[in-house]
Amino acid sequence: GDWLATGINASPGAATGVGAILRAHYAPAIRVIRSMDQPVIAAVNGVAAGAGFSLALACDIRIAGESATFVQAFVRIGLIPDMGSTYFLPRLIGPARAAELTMLGETVAAARALQFGIVNRVVADVDLMSVTNEIATRLARGPRSIALTKQALAASAQNDLDAQLAVKERLQTEAST
């Protein structure tokens, strides 16, 4: 938005301002998405560029319309990926593909995003919201274990097998009570 552009162009010392903006606005949004019990679904239509792509990556499920595109555009303006892209993207598609997308800033069509594992599904543009709403309804009607599963999946990124088995035991106990 304009506030980010203003922060970037404000002065030679603007990097500190950009960092403060990222801390104050972007990081909290990503943390909320990841810490919510409820799964968060991204419905992507059109272009998901830069922060929009990053925001989609933070979601639990990503559904794209067939004409959607994704681009890590930060390199095009001399910045590094923000909003957790350097955390989420390598975990979703591997470090080599993540390096390619973030360092070259190439646009990825929805079908290729599906092949890479960036999105879970690609649907006709006209069906995007109905499919997204159908999945959201299924999740909302699902058991409490969906929230616990989200917690277990999140913990697995930092855990070795033994630690993850301990998480599973704790959460399974919670699910069964």
N, C-alpha and C positions, 0 to 999 in steps of 0.2 A: 504494500500500500504506500500512500504518500508519506506516511510517517517514517517508514523504513528508508525510502529514497532520500528523504530529508536528512535522516541520521547519517547515511552513507556519504552524502555530498556536503555535509555541513562544514567540515574543516579537516585539516591534516590529522588532527587528533580524534577523528570521528570513529576510529575502530573501537575505542572505549565506549562511545555512545552506542554503537551497534551491539556490542556485547551486553550492555545494560538493557537494550531493547529486547534482545533475544532472551535474556534471563527473565525479564518482566512479563513478556507477552507470549513468546513461543514455547519456552520450556514448560510453563505451567499447563498449557493446553495439552501438550504431549503427555505429561505426567497424569493429568486427569483421565485421558483416554486409557492409558495403560493401567491405572489403579482402580478404575470402575469395576464393580462386580459384573455389570451387564456387558455383554459383547457389543462392540461398536463396529458398524458396517459402513464402509465407504462405497457410495454409488458414484462412479466417475463417468461423467459425460463431458465431451469436449477435451480440452487440454489440461492435464495436471502437470504443471511446470513448477520447478523450484519448491517453494514452501507448500504448494498444493500437492505435489507428489509426496513430499515428506509427510504431510498430514495423512494422506491415504496409507502410507506405509505403517503408521502408528496404529491403524485400525486392525481389528481382529480378522475381519473378512473384507475383501475388496472385490466389488463387482463392477465391470466396465461395460459401457455401451460399445458396440462394435466400431464406432468411429472415434472412440477415446484414444488419446495419445499421452505418453508420459515422457518427461524430459527433466533430467537433473541439470537445469540451466545455469546453476551457480557459476560454473567455470566460464560461461560466456560473458559474465560481468566481473570476473576477477575475484570471486568469492569461493568459499568452500561450502559444501552442503551443510544445511542447518536442520533444525527441528528433528534431530535424531536419525537423519538419513544414513549417516555413516555407522550407526548402530544397527538399524533395521535392515537396510539393503543387503549387506554382506550375509546376514543370517538367513535372508529369504532366497537369495540367488547365488551365493558364494562370493568369495573375495575377488576372483578374477573378473567376473561379469560386473560386479559392483564398481571395480576400478575402471573398467571400460566405460560404463554409463556415466560415472561422476567426472571422470577426467576428460572425456571427449564431448560430453554434453549432447549426444545424439538423441534424436527423437525415436521413441519406441511405440509402434502401433499396438493396439489392444491385443491382436492375435499373438504377436511376439511376446508381449507382456505375460500372456497366459502361458506360453511355452517356457518362459524364464521362471515362472512362479511368482511374479509380481502381483498378479491378480488371481482370484480363485475361479472366476467365471467371466465369460464374455457373452453378452446377450444382445439381441437386436436393440437398437437405440430406443425404439418405441416401447420396449418391454422392461427397460432398466428399472424404473421406479416400481412397477408391479412385482417384478421378481425380488427386488430389494425388500419391499414391504412384506412379501410372502415369507422370506427368510427371517425377517425381523419378528414377524408374528410367531413363527415356529419357535424361535429362540425365547421369546417372551412367555410363551406357554409351556416351555420346557421345564424340567426339574431344576431345583436349586443346584444340582451338581454341575450345571453349565458354568456357573460362577466359580465353583471350586476347580473345575477343569481349566478355566482361564488362569487362575492362580498357579496351578501346577505347571502349565505350559510356560508361564512367565518365569517361574523359578528354575525351570530346566536350562535356561540360557546360561546360568552361572554355576550350576551344580554338576558334580560328577555323579556317577550312577548311584553310589551309596547314599549321597545326600538327597538325590531325587527319590529314591525308594522311601526314605524317611518322610519326605514331603507327601508322597502318595499315601503312606500309612496314616499320617495326621489328617489329611484331607478326606480320605476314605472313611475314617472314624467319624469325622464331622458330617459327612454325607449320610451315613447310616444311622445317625441319632435323631 
